[in-house]
Amino acid sequence: MSQTLEPPRERVSDAGHDHGHLEADRRVVQIRPASRLPHLDVRELWHYRELVFTLVWRDVVVRYKQTVLGFAWALLVPAMTTLVYSIVFGKFANFPHGNTAYPALTAAGVVPMQYFTSALSLSSMSLVINLALVTKVYFPRVLLPIASVMVPLVDLVAALPFLIILMAIYGTWPTSWAVLLAPAFILLAVITALGVGFLLSTFTARWRDVPYMIPVFLQILPLLSGVMYALDQIPAKWQWILSLNPMTNVIAGWRWAVIGEAEPNWGQVSVSVAVAFALFTFGLAVFRSNEPRFADTI
């Protein structure tokens, strides 16, 4: 019985087709001077997405490792902070809070501020803490501050039940569609934290006294951001000045969205958004310009 053989032409074609697939799947690395322009290579960041998830998960686990209460601290920290603020600034100092119950107003400010301070602290030390990675392995260094500002988002979500309990006690529920904008104000906090984190991580890699200055700044930041008072209750000229701090309108907008506080002044919000993106662009530019020297300066 005769047997039909496959023509050699077809075998060669298939081999070439498979070879083409292998070439397409192979990652090509081009070695060139790092651009110092403020840019994010989205394609490269996507390629290293698993590293981001690994860094975030590692920091989340380490954050509460060997603690008795574990993730309960994500609830206890804002709860204790709100209690102290309510006694000191609400009862004794009598800070302006409008018609909203002071504990609910303060808690709605503490939750996003707690995120921002944690994100700033972690991102500022992201290069120094990951010294072994920075000096021995190649990867986009911007992943370290990015991962650091993502970690406290877990704490923010964990703190929401505490805020919801206070909202239920004092009856401060969302009153309009504004609740849909709540994530947008948190995104503004993320962009601000990332921009400042780029700057501080670069400075920390070069000057070791920078970490000693950050806690001093973070202690006065809540007062300059309206955590202890309602922004609409202070004179308008001070509202515009404080809007240069993006976290002021993050808190004002978050309160409007989640507890039905007064709608923020959108002109002031625009100022805060412009400052946040300016900080992000400038911080990224500084980070990129110093990135080739990180391994040597750390």
C-alpha positions as CSV (number, residue, x, y, z in Angstrom):
1,M,0.0,0.0,0.0
2,S,1.4,3.3,-1.0
3,Q,1.9,6.1,1.6
4,T,1.5,9.8,0.8
5,L,4.4,11.9,2.1
6,E,3.9,15.5,3.2
7,P,5.7,17.8,0.8
8,P,8.9,19.3,2.1
9,R,7.6,22.8,1.2
10,E,4.8,22.6,3.8
11,R,7.2,21.4,6.5
12,V,9.5,24.3,5.9
13,S,6.6,26.7,5.9
14,D,5.4,25.3,9.3
15,A,8.9,25.5,10.8
16,G,9.2,29.1,9.6
17,H,5.8,29.9,11.1
18,D,6.8,28.4,14.5
19,H,10.0,30.3,14.3
20,G,8.1,33.5,13.7
21,H,6.0,32.9,16.8
22,L,9.1,32.3,18.9
23,E,10.6,35.5,17.6
24,A,7.4,37.4,18.3
25,D,7.2,36.1,21.9
26,R,10.9,36.9,22.6
27,R,11.4,40.1,24.6
28,V,13.9,42.5,23.0
29,V,15.9,44.6,25.4
30,Q,17.5,47.8,24.1
31,I,20.2,49.3,26.2
32,R,20.2,53.0,25.9
33,P,20.7,56.1,28.2
34,A,17.8,56.5,30.5
35,S,15.5,59.4,29.6
36,R,15.4,62.1,32.2
37,L,12.0,63.5,31.0
38,P,9.1,63.0,33.4
39,H,7.5,60.0,31.8
40,L,6.2,56.6,32.7
41,D,6.8,53.7,30.4
42,V,3.4,52.0,30.7
43,R,4.5,49.1,28.5
44,E,7.5,48.4,30.7
45,L,5.4,48.8,33.9
46,W,2.9,46.4,32.6
47,H,5.6,43.8,31.9
48,Y,6.7,44.1,35.6
49,R,3.1,44.1,37.0
50,E,3.7,40.8,38.9
51,L,6.6,42.5,40.7
52,V,4.3,45.3,41.8
53,F,1.8,42.8,43.2
54,T,4.6,40.9,45.0
55,L,5.9,44.1,46.6
56,V,2.5,45.2,47.7
57,W,1.6,41.9,49.1
58,R,5.0,41.6,50.9
59,D,4.5,45.0,52.5
60,V,0.9,44.3,53.5
61,V,2.0,41.1,55.2
62,V,5.0,42.6,56.9
63,R,3.0,45.6,58.1
64,Y,1.1,43.5,60.6
65,K,3.3,40.5,61.0
66,Q,3.8,39.3,64.6
67,T,1.1,41.7,65.9
68,V,-1.5,40.4,68.3
69,L,-4.4,42.4,66.7
70,G,-3.3,42.2,63.1
71,F,-5.5,44.1,60.7
72,A,-7.6,45.3,63.6
73,W,-5.0,48.1,63.9
74,A,-6.4,49.5,60.6
75,L,-9.6,50.2,62.5
76,L,-8.1,51.1,65.9
77,V,-5.7,53.8,64.6
78,P,-8.4,56.0,63.0
79,A,-10.7,55.3,65.9
80,M,-8.2,56.4,68.5
81,T,-7.2,59.4,66.4
82,T,-10.8,60.5,66.0
83,L,-11.4,60.1,69.8
84,V,-8.4,62.3,70.6
85,Y,-9.3,64.9,68.1
86,S,-13.0,65.0,69.3
87,I,-11.9,65.6,72.9
88,V,-9.1,68.1,72.3
89,F,-10.3,70.0,69.2
90,G,-14.0,69.4,69.4
91,K,-14.7,69.8,73.1
92,F,-12.0,72.0,74.4
93,A,-10.8,74.0,71.4
94,N,-14.3,74.1,69.9
95,F,-13.1,74.0,66.3
96,P,-15.8,75.0,63.7
97,H,-17.7,72.0,62.3
98,G,-21.0,73.4,61.1
99,N,-24.1,71.3,61.5
100,T,-22.3,68.0,61.2
101,A,-21.6,66.0,64.4
102,Y,-17.9,66.6,65.2
103,P,-16.9,62.9,65.5
104,A,-18.4,62.0,62.1
105,L,-16.8,65.1,60.5
106,T,-13.4,64.3,62.0
107,A,-13.5,60.6,61.1
108,A,-14.3,61.5,57.5
109,G,-11.1,63.5,57.5
110,V,-9.0,61.1,59.4
111,V,-9.5,58.2,57.0
112,P,-8.1,59.8,53.8
113,M,-5.4,61.6,55.9
114,Q,-4.3,58.4,57.4
115,Y,-3.9,57.0,53.9
116,F,-1.9,59.9,52.8
117,T,0.5,60.0,55.8
118,S,1.1,56.2,55.5
119,A,1.7,56.5,51.7
120,L,4.1,59.4,52.2
121,S,6.1,57.6,54.9
122,L,6.4,54.3,52.9
123,S,7.2,55.9,49.5
124,S,9.8,58.2,51.0
125,M,11.8,55.1,52.3
126,S,11.0,52.8,49.4
127,L,14.5,53.0,47.8
128,V,16.4,52.7,51.0
129,I,14.4,49.8,52.3
130,N,14.8,47.9,49.1
131,L,18.5,48.5,48.9
132,A,19.3,45.0,47.8
133,L,16.9,45.2,44.9
134,V,18.1,48.6,43.7
135,T,21.8,47.7,43.7
136,K,21.7,44.1,42.3
137,V,18.7,43.7,40.0
138,Y,17.3,45.7,37.1
139,F,13.7,46.7,37.1
140,P,12.0,50.1,36.7
141,R,12.8,51.9,40.0
142,V,9.5,53.9,39.8
143,L,7.8,50.6,40.8
144,L,9.0,51.0,44.4
145,P,7.2,54.3,45.2
146,I,4.2,53.2,43.2
147,A,3.9,50.0,45.2
148,S,4.4,51.9,48.4
149,V,1.4,54.2,47.8
150,M,-0.8,51.2,47.0
151,V,-0.2,49.4,50.3
152,P,-2.1,51.9,52.5
153,L,-5.1,51.6,50.3
154,V,-5.7,48.3,52.1
155,D,-5.8,50.2,55.4
156,L,-8.2,52.7,53.9
157,V,-10.6,50.0,52.9
158,A,-10.3,48.3,56.3
159,A,-11.1,51.6,58.1
160,L,-14.3,52.2,56.2
161,P,-16.4,50.1,58.6
162,F,-15.4,52.4,61.4
163,L,-16.5,55.4,59.4
164,I,-19.8,53.7,58.4
165,I,-20.6,53.0,62.1
166,L,-20.2,56.7,63.0
167,M,-22.3,57.6,60.0
168,A,-25.0,55.3,61.2
169,I,-24.8,56.7,64.8
170,Y,-25.0,60.4,63.8
171,G,-27.1,59.9,60.7
172,T,-24.6,61.5,58.3
173,W,-25.4,59.5,55.1
174,P,-24.6,60.5,51.5
175,T,-27.5,62.8,50.2
176,S,-26.8,62.9,46.5
177,W,-25.0,61.3,43.5
178,A,-21.8,62.9,44.9
179,V,-21.0,59.5,46.6
180,L,-20.0,58.3,43.1
181,L,-17.1,60.8,43.1
182,A,-15.6,59.6,46.4
183,P,-13.0,57.4,44.6
184,A,-12.0,60.4,42.4
185,F,-10.9,62.3,45.6
186,I,-9.0,59.3,46.8
187,L,-7.3,59.2,43.4
188,L,-6.3,62.8,43.9
189,A,-4.7,61.8,47.2
190,V,-2.9,58.9,45.4
191,I,-1.5,61.2,42.7
192,T,-0.3,63.8,45.3
193,A,1.3,61.1,47.5
194,L,3.0,59.6,44.5
195,G,4.4,63.0,43.4
196,V,5.7,63.9,46.8
197,G,6.9,60.3,47.3
198,F,9.0,60.5,44.1
199,L,10.7,63.6,45.5
200,L,11.2,62.4,49.1
201,S,12.5,58.9,48.0
202,T,15.1,60.7,45.8
203,F,16.1,63.0,48.6
204,T,16.2,60.2,51.1
205,A,18.5,58.1,48.9
206,R,21.0,61.0,49.0
207,W,20.5,62.6,52.3
208,R,19.8,60.5,55.4
209,D,18.5,63.3,57.5
210,V,15.4,63.7,55.3
211,P,13.5,60.8,57.2
212,Y,13.9,62.8,60.4
213,M,12.1,65.8,58.9
214,I,9.2,63.9,57.5
215,P,7.4,63.1,60.9
216,V,7.6,66.8,61.8
217,F,5.8,67.7,58.5
218,L,3.2,65.0,59.0
219,Q,2.3,66.2,62.5
220,I,1.2,69.6,61.2
221,L,-0.3,68.4,57.9
222,P,-3.7,67.4,59.4
223,L,-4.1,71.0,60.8
224,L,-3.3,72.4,57.4
225,S,-5.6,70.0,55.6
226,G,-8.8,70.7,57.5
227,V,-9.0,67.4,59.3
228,M,-10.1,69.0,62.6
229,Y,-12.5,71.5,61.2
230,A,-14.9,72.1,58.3
231,L,-13.2,74.0,55.5
232,D,-16.3,76.0,54.6
233,Q,-16.5,77.4,58.1
234,I,-13.3,79.5,57.8
235,P,-12.8,82.8,55.9
236,A,-12.7,82.4,52.1
237,K,-9.2,83.9,51.7
238,W,-7.8,81.1,53.9
239,Q,-9.8,78.5,51.9
240,W,-8.0,79.6,48.8
241,I,-4.6,79.6,50.5
242,L,-5.2,76.1,51.9
243,S,-6.3,74.8,48.5
244,L,-2.6,75.0,47.5
245,N,-2.4,71.8,49.7
246,P,-4.3,69.2,47.6
247,M,-5.2,67.2,50.7
248,T,-7.4,70.1,51.8
249,N,-9.9,69.5,48.9
250,V,-9.4,65.7,49.0
251,I,-10.8,65.9,52.5
252,A,-13.5,68.5,51.7
253,G,-14.6,66.5,48.6
254,W,-14.5,63.2,50.5
255,R,-16.7,64.6,53.2
256,W,-19.1,66.0,50.6
257,A,-19.3,62.6,48.9
258,V,-19.6,60.3,51.9
259,I,-21.3,62.2,54.8
260,G,-23.3,64.9,52.9
261,E,-21.1,67.9,53.9
262,A,-21.1,71.2,52.0
263,E,-20.1,70.9,48.3
264,P,-16.5,72.0,47.8
265,N,-15.7,75.2,45.9
266,W,-14.8,73.8,42.4
267,G,-12.4,76.7,41.8
268,Q,-10.5,75.7,44.8
269,V,-10.6,72.0,43.8
270,S,-9.2,73.0,40.4
271,V,-6.3,74.7,42.2
272,S,-5.6,71.6,44.2
273,V,-5.8,69.3,41.1
274,A,-3.3,71.6,39.3
275,V,-0.9,71.6,42.3
276,A,-1.2,67.8,42.6
277,F,-0.3,67.2,38.9
278,A,2.5,69.8,39.1
279,L,3.9,67.9,42.1
280,F,3.6,64.6,40.3
281,T,5.3,65.9,37.1
282,F,8.1,67.6,39.1
283,G,8.6,64.7,41.4
284,L,8.8,62.2,38.5
285,A,11.3,64.5,36.7
286,V,13.5,64.7,39.7
287,F,13.3,60.9,40.2
288,R,14.1,60.2,36.6
289,S,17.1,62.5,36.5
290,N,18.6,60.9,39.6
291,E,17.6,57.3,38.7
292,P,20.9,56.4,37.0
293,R,22.8,57.2,40.2
294,F,20.6,55.5,42.8
295,A,22.8,52.4,43.0
296,D,25.8,54.6,43.8
297,T,24.2,57.1,46.2
298,I,22.3,54.6,48.3
